[in-house]
Amino acid sequence: MKIALCVQDEQLSEKLVPFRESEQEQWAAFNSVEELCESTKEHGYEYIIVSDRMTDYERLADTLETLRERQRKAKLLVLLSNRHHSGINEQYMKLCLANDCSWVPPGRSINAICEEVRRHLGNEENAAGCPQRKIVLFLGSTPNVGTTTLAFGTAWQLAATTEHKVGYLCLNLKSSKLHRYLGRDDKVNSLDVLRAELKSNTMPKERLLQYCEQMKDNPNLHVLYGNMLREQAEFFTAEEIEHLLSMAREAFDVCIVDVNAYWDNAATLCGIIKADTRLLVTTGDITHFQEDVNRWLRTLGNVFGVTPSAFDLVLNQCDASMAGGIRARDIRKETGMHVVTEVKRLPELFTAVNRGQLAEVMKQSEQLRDSLLPLCQTIVTLHRLQMKQHQRRKPWLKRVLARTAVEVS
């Protein structure tokens, strides 16, 4: 396989060196788009990778047209950067679509770009036909809308009803409270104890599993508690969070990630970028689904190639009488997002959380489990998870029991 590489960043080029050493791959590096185009007159490539930093918009348009004319069978990949105005990024993406090119969205770190390149070159585990292990992100439109309780509840339900190993990572660097909700106080292994290994990029998946708490009443669920040292929240880097998420993919079949509502930290941004499914939790309060969504998602999301359509909505604490008569339909139209489920206001849930009994209420509250059922079913369907045998037989058993009751009467 012949691959042409035209990038400006030497560090990125060095990260791709292992691929060049493969016997099945022949790499050719170019210092300008002109050199690349000249080379295509004599050589054929299966993959052509170009960074938008190598040229301006007009020259890139000409380059892609030239490459497409000369190398019709080649797969083109454009590495987009965030050096442009957010409005320009959309033009670059449309340019890629017009020339049948794939692209790596802006705002990615070097490690993330390399992972994207691997995926496009077919060097990932997924390319061999193995099911990809998924990351499901929960993001609050604003703080204190119940994001953590819904995220943990979803993880609990997935672990209880499927055959898979489920991870729950609290990446709320500034206000993690899950340990309080579960009555663990501060006697837990939390994210901050992994800082040294994350910083050195040497943490294996076994280490991550070791620091997760395996829930006694739900052994398929493994929980990593959030950062306890809030004053160090700003010191977590994008590379550290990406390494953690990469290990989470290897350690778990599906991983629920709970992040802070504010986008001014590495965990929230990297979680949004790396997630396979993104769920935005909000309420019927207009300042939650309008003001904060507009200020964060619509304003900052474009810089990183993330649009509202990349999220699905989970409406929490639904009570039209307390939200000025605002309905789910109104919120859907305002945000432009699909509403996955609505979770009613449950007074017993707030009481249980304050008492550190979130796990207990998950086991006992059928109303809460029913509210989360549509969301869990969506995740199961999207990510092809396998239900437990007794879960699959339950509808059949109910029909049999109902028929028997009728015959007896």
KOLMILO-733341 format. One record per residue (C-alpha): residue number from 1; residue in one letter; x, y, z. Coordinates in steps of 0.25 Angstrom, whole numbers, plus 2048, in hexadecimal, padded with zeros to 3 digits. Example, Ala and Ser with C-alpha at 12.3 -4.5 7.8 and 13.67 -1.06 7.14 Angstrom:
# KOLMILO-733341
+-----+---+-----+-----+-----+
:   k : r :   X :   Y :   Z :
+-----+---+-----+-----+-----+
:   1 : A : 831 : 7EE : 81F :
:   2 : S : 837 : 7FC : 81D :
+-----+---+-----+-----+-----+
END
This chain:
# KOLMILO-733341
+-----+---+-----+-----+-----+
:   k : r :   X :   Y :   Z :
+-----+---+-----+-----+-----+
:   1 : M : 800 : 800 : 800 :
:   2 : K : 806 : 80D : 7FC :
:   3 : I : 803 : 819 : 804 :
:   4 : A : 806 : 828 : 801 :
:   5 : L : 808 : 831 : 80D :
:   6 : C : 808 : 840 : 80C :
:   7 : V : 808 : 847 : 81A :
:   8 : Q : 80F : 853 : 821 :
:   9 : D : 810 : 84D : 82F :
:  10 : E : 81D : 846 : 831 :
:  11 : Q : 818 : 840 : 83E :
:  12 : L : 80C : 83A : 837 :
:  13 : S : 815 : 835 : 82C :
:  14 : E : 81E : 82E : 836 :
:  15 : K : 811 : 828 : 83D :
:  16 : L : 80E : 821 : 830 :
:  17 : V : 81C : 81B : 82E :
:  18 : P : 818 : 80D : 833 :
:  19 : F : 80E : 80C : 828 :
:  20 : R : 819 : 80F : 81E :
:  21 : E : 821 : 803 : 823 :
:  22 : S : 816 : 7F9 : 820 :
:  23 : E : 81A : 7F0 : 815 :
:  24 : Q : 80C : 7F1 : 80F :
:  25 : E : 80D : 801 : 80E :
:  26 : Q : 815 : 80A : 806 :
:  27 : W : 815 : 818 : 80B :
:  28 : A : 819 : 825 : 803 :
:  29 : A : 81A : 832 : 80A :
:  30 : F : 819 : 83F : 803 :
:  31 : N : 81C : 84E : 808 :
:  32 : S : 812 : 855 : 7FF :
:  33 : V : 805 : 852 : 7F7 :
:  34 : E : 80D : 855 : 7EA :
:  35 : E : 817 : 84A : 7ED :
:  36 : L : 80B : 841 : 7F0 :
:  37 : C : 803 : 844 : 7E3 :
:  38 : E : 810 : 843 : 7DB :
:  39 : S : 813 : 835 : 7E1 :
:  40 : T : 805 : 830 : 7DD :
:  41 : K : 809 : 831 : 7CE :
:  42 : E : 812 : 825 : 7CF :
:  43 : H : 80E : 81E : 7DC :
:  44 : G : 800 : 818 : 7E0 :
:  45 : Y : 7FC : 819 : 7EF :
:  46 : E : 7F1 : 811 : 7F6 :
:  47 : Y : 7F0 : 81C : 801 :
:  48 : I : 7F4 : 82B : 801 :
:  49 : I : 7F4 : 832 : 80E :
:  50 : V : 7F5 : 842 : 80D :
:  51 : S : 7F5 : 84C : 818 :
:  52 : D : 7ED : 859 : 816 :
:  53 : R : 7F9 : 860 : 81C :
:  54 : M : 801 : 85E : 810 :
:  55 : T : 7F9 : 868 : 808 :
:  56 : D : 7ED : 871 : 807 :
:  57 : Y : 7DF : 86E : 804 :
:  58 : E : 7E0 : 871 : 7F5 :
:  59 : R : 7ED : 86A : 7F3 :
:  60 : L : 7E7 : 85E : 7FB :
:  61 : A : 7DB : 85E : 7F2 :
:  62 : D : 7E4 : 85D : 7E5 :
:  63 : T : 7ED : 853 : 7EC :
:  64 : L : 7E1 : 849 : 7EF :
:  65 : E : 7DB : 84B : 7E1 :
:  66 : T : 7E8 : 848 : 7DB :
:  67 : L : 7EA : 83C : 7E4 :
:  68 : R : 7DD : 836 : 7E1 :
:  69 : E : 7DF : 838 : 7D2 :
:  70 : R : 7EC : 830 : 7D2 :
:  71 : Q : 7E9 : 826 : 7DD :
:  72 : R : 7DB : 822 : 7DC :
:  73 : K : 7DC : 816 : 7E4 :
:  74 : A : 7E4 : 81C : 7EF :
:  75 : K : 7DE : 81F : 7FD :
:  76 : L : 7E0 : 82D : 801 :
:  77 : L : 7E1 : 832 : 80F :
:  78 : V : 7E2 : 840 : 813 :
:  79 : L : 7E7 : 844 : 821 :
:  80 : L : 7DF : 851 : 825 :
:  81 : S : 7E4 : 85A : 830 :
:  82 : N : 7DE : 865 : 839 :
:  83 : R : 7E7 : 870 : 833 :
:  84 : H : 7DB : 875 : 82B :
:  85 : H : 7CF : 87D : 830 :
:  86 : S : 7C4 : 873 : 834 :
:  87 : G : 7BB : 877 : 828 :
:  88 : I : 7C7 : 873 : 81F :
:  89 : N : 7C8 : 865 : 824 :
:  90 : E : 7BA : 862 : 81E :
:  91 : Q : 7BF : 867 : 811 :
:  92 : Y : 7CB : 85D : 811 :
:  93 : M : 7C2 : 852 : 815 :
:  94 : K : 7B9 : 855 : 809 :
:  95 : L : 7C5 : 855 : 800 :
:  96 : C : 7C9 : 847 : 805 :
:  97 : L : 7BB : 842 : 802 :
:  98 : A : 7BB : 848 : 7F4 :
:  99 : N : 7C8 : 841 : 7F1 :
: 100 : D : 7C4 : 834 : 7F7 :
: 101 : C : 7CE : 835 : 803 :
: 102 : S : 7CE : 831 : 811 :
: 103 : W : 7D3 : 83A : 81C :
: 104 : V : 7D8 : 83B : 82A :
: 105 : P : 7D0 : 846 : 831 :
: 106 : P : 7D7 : 852 : 837 :
: 107 : G : 7DB : 853 : 846 :
: 108 : R : 7E2 : 845 : 847 :
: 109 : S : 7EF : 842 : 84E :
: 110 : I : 7FA : 83B : 847 :
: 111 : N : 7F7 : 82E : 84D :
: 112 : A : 7E8 : 82F : 849 :
: 113 : I : 7EC : 833 : 83B :
: 114 : C : 7F5 : 826 : 83A :
: 115 : E : 7E9 : 81E : 83F :
: 116 : E : 7E0 : 823 : 834 :
: 117 : V : 7EB : 820 : 82A :
: 118 : R : 7EC : 812 : 82F :
: 119 : R : 7DD : 811 : 82E :
: 120 : H : 7DD : 816 : 81F :
: 121 : L : 7E9 : 80D : 81C :
: 122 : G : 7E2 : 801 : 821 :
: 123 : N : 7ED : 7FE : 82C :
: 124 : E : 7E3 : 7FE : 837 :
: 125 : E : 7DD : 7F2 : 83E :
: 126 : N : 7D0 : 7F6 : 839 :
: 127 : A : 7D5 : 7F4 : 82A :
: 128 : A : 7D7 : 7E5 : 82D :
: 129 : G : 7C8 : 7E4 : 82F :
: 130 : C : 7C8 : 7E5 : 83E :
: 131 : P : 7BD : 7ED : 845 :
: 132 : Q : 7C2 : 7FA : 849 :
: 133 : R : 7C1 : 7FD : 858 :
: 134 : K : 7B9 : 809 : 85A :
: 135 : I : 7B9 : 816 : 862 :
: 136 : V : 7AC : 81C : 866 :
: 137 : L : 7AD : 82B : 86B :
: 138 : F : 7A3 : 832 : 875 :
: 139 : L : 7A5 : 841 : 875 :
: 140 : G : 79C : 84A : 87C :
: 141 : S : 797 : 857 : 875 :
: 142 : T : 79A : 85E : 883 :
: 143 : P : 79E : 859 : 890 :
: 144 : N : 794 : 852 : 89A :
: 145 : V : 78A : 84D : 890 :
: 146 : G : 78C : 83E : 895 :
: 147 : T : 796 : 83A : 88A :
: 148 : T : 79E : 831 : 894 :
: 149 : T : 792 : 82A : 899 :
: 150 : L : 78D : 827 : 88B :
: 151 : A : 79B : 823 : 886 :
: 152 : F : 79D : 81A : 892 :
: 153 : G : 78F : 814 : 891 :
: 154 : T : 791 : 811 : 882 :
: 155 : A : 79E : 80A : 885 :
: 156 : W : 798 : 802 : 890 :
: 157 : Q : 78C : 7FE : 887 :
: 158 : L : 796 : 7FA : 87C :
: 159 : A : 79E : 7F2 : 885 :
: 160 : A : 792 : 7EB : 88B :
: 161 : T : 78B : 7E7 : 87E :
: 162 : T : 796 : 7E4 : 875 :
: 163 : E : 7A2 : 7DA : 874 :
: 164 : H : 7AC : 7E5 : 873 :
: 165 : K : 7B7 : 7EB : 87C :
: 166 : V : 7B2 : 7F9 : 87E :
: 167 : G : 7BB : 805 : 883 :
: 168 : Y : 7B7 : 812 : 889 :
: 169 : L : 7C1 : 81D : 889 :
: 170 : C : 7BE : 829 : 891 :
: 171 : L : 7C6 : 834 : 889 :
: 172 : N : 7C0 : 840 : 890 :
: 173 : L : 7CD : 846 : 895 :
: 174 : K : 7C7 : 852 : 89C :
: 175 : S : 7BB : 84C : 8A4 :
: 176 : S : 7BB : 83D : 8A5 :
: 177 : K : 7B0 : 838 : 8AF :
: 178 : L : 7AE : 82A : 8AB :
: 179 : H : 7B5 : 825 : 8B7 :
: 180 : R : 7AB : 82D : 8C0 :
: 181 : Y : 79F : 827 : 8B8 :
: 182 : L : 7A4 : 819 : 8BA :
: 183 : G : 7A8 : 81C : 8C9 :
: 184 : R : 7B7 : 819 : 8C7 :
: 185 : D : 7BB : 827 : 8CD :
: 186 : D : 7CA : 829 : 8C9 :
: 187 : K : 7CE : 81B : 8CB :
: 188 : V : 7CF : 817 : 8BC :
: 189 : N : 7D9 : 816 : 8B1 :
: 190 : S : 7D7 : 822 : 8A9 :
: 191 : L : 7DC : 828 : 89C :
: 192 : D : 7E7 : 831 : 8A2 :
: 193 : V : 7EF : 824 : 8A7 :
: 194 : L : 7F1 : 821 : 899 :
: 195 : R : 7F8 : 82E : 895 :
: 196 : A : 806 : 829 : 894 :
: 197 : E : 803 : 81D : 88B :
: 198 : L : 7FA : 825 : 882 :
: 199 : K : 805 : 830 : 881 :
: 200 : S : 80F : 826 : 87D :
: 201 : N : 805 : 81F : 873 :
: 202 : T : 809 : 812 : 879 :
: 203 : M : 7FC : 80D : 880 :
: 204 : P : 7F7 : 800 : 87C :
: 205 : K : 7E9 : 7FB : 87C :
: 206 : E : 7EB : 7F2 : 887 :
: 207 : R : 7EF : 7FE : 890 :
: 208 : L : 7E3 : 805 : 88C :
: 209 : L : 7DA : 7F9 : 890 :
: 210 : Q : 7E2 : 7F8 : 89D :
: 211 : Y : 7DE : 806 : 8A1 :
: 212 : C : 7D0 : 804 : 89D :
: 213 : E : 7C6 : 800 : 8A8 :
: 214 : Q : 7BE : 7F3 : 8A4 :
: 215 : M : 7B0 : 7F5 : 8A9 :
: 216 : K : 7AC : 7EA : 8B2 :
: 217 : D : 79E : 7E9 : 8AE :
: 218 : N : 7A1 : 7EB : 8A0 :
: 219 : P : 7AE : 7E4 : 89C :
: 220 : N : 7AE : 7E8 : 88E :
: 221 : L : 7AF : 7F7 : 892 :
: 222 : H : 7BD : 7FD : 894 :
: 223 : V : 7BE : 80B : 89A :
: 224 : L : 7C9 : 815 : 89A :
: 225 : Y : 7C6 : 821 : 8A3 :
: 226 : G : 7C9 : 82F : 89F :
: 227 : N : 7D4 : 838 : 8A2 :
: 228 : M : 7D4 : 83C : 8B1 :
: 229 : L : 7DF : 847 : 8B0 :
: 230 : R : 7D7 : 852 : 8A9 :
: 231 : E : 7E2 : 85C : 8AA :
: 232 : Q : 7EA : 853 : 8A0 :
: 233 : A : 7DE : 852 : 896 :
: 234 : E : 7E5 : 85B : 88C :
: 235 : F : 7F2 : 853 : 88C :
: 236 : F : 7EC : 847 : 885 :
: 237 : T : 7F0 : 847 : 876 :
: 238 : A : 7E9 : 842 : 86A :
: 239 : E : 7F4 : 838 : 868 :
: 240 : E : 7F1 : 832 : 876 :
: 241 : I : 7E2 : 832 : 874 :
: 242 : E : 7E4 : 82B : 866 :
: 243 : H : 7ED : 821 : 86C :
: 244 : L : 7E3 : 81E : 877 :
: 245 : L : 7D7 : 81C : 86C :
: 246 : S : 7E0 : 814 : 864 :
: 247 : M : 7E2 : 80A : 86F :
: 248 : A : 7D4 : 80A : 873 :
: 249 : R : 7D0 : 805 : 865 :
: 250 : E : 7DA : 7FA : 867 :
: 251 : A : 7D5 : 7F7 : 875 :
: 252 : F : 7C6 : 7F7 : 873 :
: 253 : D : 7BC : 7F3 : 869 :
: 254 : V : 7B4 : 800 : 86A :
: 255 : C : 7B8 : 80C : 873 :
: 256 : I : 7AF : 817 : 879 :
: 257 : V : 7B7 : 824 : 87A :
: 258 : D : 7B1 : 82F : 883 :
: 259 : V : 7B8 : 83D : 881 :
: 260 : N : 7B6 : 84B : 886 :
: 261 : A : 7AC : 854 : 87F :
: 262 : Y : 7B6 : 85F : 87D :
: 263 : W : 7C0 : 85E : 871 :
: 264 : D : 7CC : 864 : 877 :
: 265 : N : 7D3 : 857 : 87A :
: 266 : A : 7DA : 84C : 873 :
: 267 : A : 7D1 : 841 : 878 :
: 268 : T : 7C4 : 847 : 873 :
: 269 : L : 7CA : 84B : 865 :
: 270 : C : 7D1 : 83E : 863 :
: 271 : G : 7C5 : 836 : 868 :
: 272 : I : 7BC : 83D : 85E :
: 273 : I : 7C6 : 83B : 852 :
: 274 : K : 7C9 : 82C : 855 :
: 275 : A : 7BB : 828 : 859 :
: 276 : D : 7B4 : 81F : 84F :
: 277 : T : 7A6 : 823 : 855 :
: 278 : R : 7A4 : 830 : 85B :
: 279 : L : 798 : 833 : 865 :
: 280 : L : 794 : 841 : 869 :
: 281 : V : 78C : 841 : 876 :
: 282 : T : 784 : 84D : 878 :
: 283 : T : 776 : 852 : 87F :
: 284 : G : 76A : 85A : 87B :
: 285 : D : 771 : 866 : 880 :
: 286 : I : 773 : 86F : 874 :
: 287 : T : 780 : 874 : 87A :
: 288 : H : 785 : 866 : 87A :
: 289 : F : 781 : 862 : 86C :
: 290 : Q : 782 : 86F : 865 :
: 291 : E : 78D : 879 : 86B :
: 292 : D : 797 : 86E : 870 :
: 293 : V : 796 : 866 : 863 :
: 294 : N : 797 : 872 : 85A :
: 295 : R : 7A3 : 878 : 862 :
: 296 : W : 7AB : 86A : 863 :
: 297 : L : 7A7 : 861 : 858 :
: 298 : R : 7A3 : 86A : 84D :
: 299 : T : 7AE : 874 : 84F :
: 300 : L : 7BA : 86B : 853 :
: 301 : G : 7B6 : 85E : 84D :
: 302 : N : 7B8 : 863 : 83F :
: 303 : V : 7C7 : 866 : 842 :
: 304 : F : 7C9 : 857 : 845 :
: 305 : G : 7BF : 852 : 83A :
: 306 : V : 7B4 : 84E : 843 :
: 307 : T : 7A6 : 853 : 840 :
: 308 : P : 799 : 851 : 847 :
: 309 : S : 795 : 846 : 83E :
: 310 : A : 7A0 : 83D : 844 :
: 311 : F : 799 : 83D : 851 :
: 312 : D : 78C : 836 : 856 :
: 313 : L : 783 : 83C : 860 :
: 314 : V : 77F : 836 : 86E :
: 315 : L : 775 : 83F : 875 :
: 316 : N : 775 : 83E : 884 :
: 317 : Q : 76C : 842 : 88F :
: 318 : C : 761 : 843 : 885 :
: 319 : D : 755 : 84B : 88A :
: 320 : A : 74E : 854 : 881 :
: 321 : S : 747 : 85C : 88C :
: 322 : M : 754 : 860 : 892 :
: 323 : A : 75A : 864 : 885 :
: 324 : G : 750 : 86E : 880 :
: 325 : G : 749 : 864 : 877 :
: 326 : I : 755 : 861 : 86F :
: 327 : R : 754 : 853 : 868 :
: 328 : A : 75E : 849 : 863 :
: 329 : R : 75A : 84D : 855 :
: 330 : D : 75E : 85C : 857 :
: 331 : I : 76B : 858 : 85D :
: 332 : R : 76E : 84F : 851 :
: 333 : K : 76B : 85A : 847 :
: 334 : E : 773 : 864 : 84F :
: 335 : T : 77F : 85C : 850 :
: 336 : G : 77E : 854 : 843 :
: 337 : M : 781 : 847 : 84A :
: 338 : H : 77A : 83A : 84B :
: 339 : V : 774 : 837 : 858 :
: 340 : V : 777 : 829 : 85D :
: 341 : T : 76F : 828 : 86A :
: 342 : E : 769 : 830 : 875 :
: 343 : V : 76B : 82E : 883 :
: 344 : K : 760 : 832 : 88D :
: 345 : R : 763 : 839 : 89A :
: 346 : L : 765 : 82F : 8A4 :
: 347 : P : 765 : 834 : 8B3 :
: 348 : E : 76B : 827 : 8B8 :
: 349 : L : 777 : 828 : 8AF :
: 350 : F : 77B : 835 : 8B5 :
: 351 : T : 779 : 830 : 8C3 :
: 352 : A : 782 : 823 : 8C0 :
: 353 : V : 78D : 82C : 8BA :
: 354 : N : 78E : 835 : 8C6 :
: 355 : R : 78F : 828 : 8CF :
: 356 : G : 799 : 821 : 8C6 :
: 357 : Q : 790 : 817 : 8C2 :
: 358 : L : 790 : 818 : 8B3 :
: 359 : A : 793 : 809 : 8B1 :
: 360 : E : 788 : 805 : 8BA :
: 361 : V : 77E : 80D : 8B2 :
: 362 : M : 783 : 808 : 8A5 :
: 363 : K : 77F : 7FA : 8AA :
: 364 : Q : 772 : 7FD : 8B0 :
: 365 : S : 76C : 808 : 8A7 :
: 366 : E : 764 : 802 : 89C :
: 367 : Q : 760 : 810 : 898 :
: 368 : L : 76E : 815 : 896 :
: 369 : R : 772 : 808 : 88E :
: 370 : D : 766 : 80A : 885 :
: 371 : S : 769 : 818 : 882 :
: 372 : L : 777 : 814 : 87E :
: 373 : L : 773 : 808 : 876 :
: 374 : P : 771 : 810 : 868 :
: 375 : L : 77F : 816 : 86A :
: 376 : C : 785 : 808 : 86D :
: 377 : Q : 77E : 802 : 862 :
: 378 : T : 784 : 80C : 859 :
: 379 : I : 792 : 80A : 85D :
: 380 : V : 790 : 7FB : 85C :
: 381 : T : 78B : 7FC : 84E :
: 382 : L : 795 : 806 : 849 :
: 383 : H : 7A1 : 7FE : 84F :
: 384 : R : 79C : 7F0 : 84C :
: 385 : L : 79D : 7EC : 85B :
: 386 : Q : 798 : 7DE : 85F :
: 387 : M : 78D : 7DD : 869 :
: 388 : K : 78D : 7D3 : 874 :
: 389 : Q : 786 : 7C6 : 872 :
: 390 : H : 77B : 7C8 : 87D :
: 391 : Q : 779 : 7D6 : 877 :
: 392 : R : 776 : 7D1 : 869 :
: 393 : R : 76D : 7C7 : 86F :
: 394 : K : 765 : 7D0 : 878 :
: 395 : P : 75A : 7D5 : 86D :
: 396 : W : 758 : 7C6 : 869 :
: 397 : L : 756 : 7C2 : 878 :
: 398 : K : 74D : 7CD : 87A :
: 399 : R : 744 : 7C9 : 86F :
: 400 : V : 744 : 7BA : 874 :
: 401 : L : 740 : 7BE : 882 :
: 402 : A : 735 : 7C8 : 87D :
: 403 : R : 72F : 7BD : 874 :
: 404 : T : 730 : 7B3 : 880 :
: 405 : A : 729 : 7BC : 889 :
: 406 : V : 71E : 7BE : 87F :
: 407 : E : 71C : 7AF : 87D :
: 408 : V : 71C : 7AC : 88D :
: 409 : S : 711 : 7B7 : 88F :
+-----+---+-----+-----+-----+
END
